[in-house]
Amino acid sequence: MAATSVVRAVGRRSRRLFDIFVAEIPWTVSSKELKEYFSQFGSVQRCQLPFDRDTGFHRRYCWIKFSTPEEVQNVLQKDSHILEGSKLALKQQIRRRHSQRKNPHE
């Protein structure tokens, strides 16, 4: 039984993702281009680029998800990130589990 719990813990760790919030993205940049750009810093697991239903354009921000905190640090160590002549604004996104979030009804 102990071996099973160890396997589950390793599985949970391998699914854990580390995020960077990116803002000031030019309208002309796609999620594919963002993923290609950030892959130079590590393994990009996902790029979430939300779109506005009314306009059909993306909202000029996204979340880039990496596998390890070291990959996030690789991105943050670079002074500036420029795509299509625009400087991107980056911020490390810290995600808390639901159990760690404060209950707003308290």
C-alpha positions as CSV (number, residue, x, y, z in Angstrom):
1,M,0.0,0.0,0.0
2,A,2.9,2.4,0.7
3,A,4.3,1.9,-2.8
4,T,0.9,2.9,-4.2
5,S,0.9,6.1,-2.3
6,V,4.4,6.9,-3.5
7,V,3.4,6.3,-7.1
8,R,0.4,8.6,-6.7
9,A,2.6,11.4,-5.1
10,V,5.0,11.2,-8.0
11,G,2.2,11.3,-10.5
12,R,0.8,14.4,-8.8
13,R,4.2,16.1,-8.9
14,S,4.6,15.3,-12.6
15,R,1.2,16.9,-13.4
16,R,2.0,20.1,-11.5
17,L,2.6,23.1,-13.7
18,F,4.3,26.4,-13.1
19,D,2.9,29.5,-14.6
20,I,3.9,32.9,-15.9
21,F,1.4,35.6,-16.6
22,V,2.2,37.5,-19.8
23,A,0.6,40.9,-20.6
24,E,0.9,43.5,-23.3
25,I,0.9,40.9,-26.1
26,P,0.5,42.4,-29.5
27,W,-2.8,41.7,-31.3
28,T,-1.0,40.0,-34.1
29,V,0.7,37.3,-31.9
30,S,-0.9,33.9,-31.7
31,S,-0.8,31.3,-29.0
32,K,1.4,29.1,-31.3
33,E,3.9,32.0,-31.7
34,L,3.9,32.5,-27.9
35,K,4.5,28.8,-27.3
36,E,7.3,28.8,-29.8
37,Y,9.0,31.9,-28.3
38,F,8.8,30.6,-24.7
39,S,10.0,27.1,-25.6
40,Q,13.5,28.4,-25.7
41,F,13.4,28.7,-21.9
42,G,12.0,25.2,-21.2
43,S,9.2,22.8,-21.9
44,V,6.0,24.7,-22.5
45,Q,3.1,22.5,-21.4
46,R,0.3,24.9,-22.3
47,C,-0.4,28.4,-23.5
48,Q,-3.8,29.9,-22.4
49,L,-4.6,32.9,-24.5
50,P,-8.2,34.0,-23.8
51,F,-10.3,35.5,-26.5
52,D,-13.1,38.1,-26.3
53,R,-16.3,36.7,-27.7
54,D,-17.6,40.1,-28.8
55,T,-14.5,41.2,-30.7
56,G,-13.0,37.9,-31.7
57,F,-9.6,39.2,-30.7
58,H,-7.5,37.8,-27.8
59,R,-7.4,39.9,-24.6
60,R,-3.6,40.7,-24.9
61,Y,-2.6,38.5,-22.0
62,C,-2.0,34.8,-21.4
63,W,-0.7,32.2,-19.1
64,I,2.3,30.1,-20.1
65,K,2.6,26.8,-18.2
66,F,6.0,25.1,-17.6
67,S,6.9,21.8,-16.1
68,T,9.4,23.0,-13.5
69,P,10.1,26.1,-11.5
70,E,13.6,26.2,-13.0
71,E,12.1,26.8,-16.4
72,V,10.1,29.7,-15.0
73,Q,13.3,31.1,-13.5
74,N,15.0,30.8,-16.9
75,V,12.2,33.1,-18.4
76,L,12.3,35.6,-15.5
77,Q,16.1,35.9,-15.7
78,K,16.0,37.5,-19.1
79,D,15.8,41.3,-18.9
80,S,13.1,41.9,-21.5
81,H,10.9,39.9,-23.8
82,I,10.0,41.5,-27.1
83,L,7.6,40.1,-29.7
84,E,6.8,41.9,-32.9
85,G,8.4,45.1,-31.5
86,S,6.4,45.1,-28.3
87,K,7.8,44.5,-24.8
88,L,5.9,41.9,-22.9
89,A,5.1,42.3,-19.2
90,L,5.8,39.1,-17.3
91,K,4.9,38.1,-13.8
92,Q,5.3,34.7,-12.0
93,Q,1.9,33.3,-11.2
94,I,1.6,31.6,-7.9
95,R,-1.3,29.1,-7.8
96,R,-2.7,27.9,-4.6
97,R,-4.7,24.8,-4.1
98,H,-8.4,25.2,-3.3
99,S,-7.7,24.0,0.3
100,Q,-5.2,26.9,0.7
101,R,-7.5,29.6,-0.5
102,K,-9.4,31.7,2.1
103,N,-13.1,31.2,2.2
104,P,-14.7,34.5,1.2
105,H,-17.8,33.7,3.4
106,E,-15.8,33.6,6.6
